């Protein structure tokens, strides 16, 4: 596995898709536009994010990363309780 470290200018879907195809883990801070889209407390549809960027359950408790679905290209989260 390889890593790529970039600046906020690399925070774009095209870059993330490219890195996923090449099995590269990107280390990229959010760009200014992303920070505005995910302000604290962040809300994306019915998904709430905590201050650390991790999703929270409807009850407000933090969730944990439970894996990654390569077929759907999504992280899977579950409650910690």
N, C-alpha and C positions, 0 to 999 in steps of 0.2 A: 504494500500500500504506500502511496506517495502523498505528500501534503503540498498545498499551495497556500502561501500567505500573501494576501493582497490588501489594498486599502478599500475604503467605501465605494470607490468607483467600480469595483468588481461585484458589487451587490446587485446582481441582475439575474433573472431566470436563465438567460442564455448561458451565462458563465456556470451556474450551478448544474444545468443540464449537461454541459460539456464535461465538467469535472466528474459527474456521475458516470458518464459513458466511459471515461478513462480510469475509473476507480481511484480518483484523487479526492482526498479530503480537503475541502477549502476552509481556510481560517480567514474570515473576512468580517470586519465590523459592519454594522448596518450603516447604510448611507443616510444622509439627512432626511430624504424622503421617506425611507423605511421607518426611521425614528418617529416621524410624525404619524405614520400609519399605525404604529404600535406603541402609542404613548401609554403612560402608566395611569391607571390600570388599563392595559391593552384589552381591546375587544375586537374579535374577528368573527362576526356572525354570532353563534352561540358558544364560541370558545373564548374563555377568559384566560389571560396570561398574568402570572404573578410578576413581581418586580425583577425576579431573576430570569424571566422569559419562559419559564416552564408553565404548561397549562394547569389550570385548577379545575376541580370538579364543580358541578353546580352548587355544592355546599360550601365552596370556597377553599377546600383543602387542596394542597399541592398534589400533583400526580407524578408518576415516575415513568421514565422511558422503559418500555417493555419490549422494544425491538424495532426492526425496520423491515418493511415490506418492499423488497426490490421490484416486484412486479408492478406495484402501484406507485412506487417512489415516495412513500410516506413513512413517517415515524409513527409508532404505535405507543400509546400511553395508557396506563391503568392507574386506578386509585391506589394510594399507599395503605389504605386501611382494610 
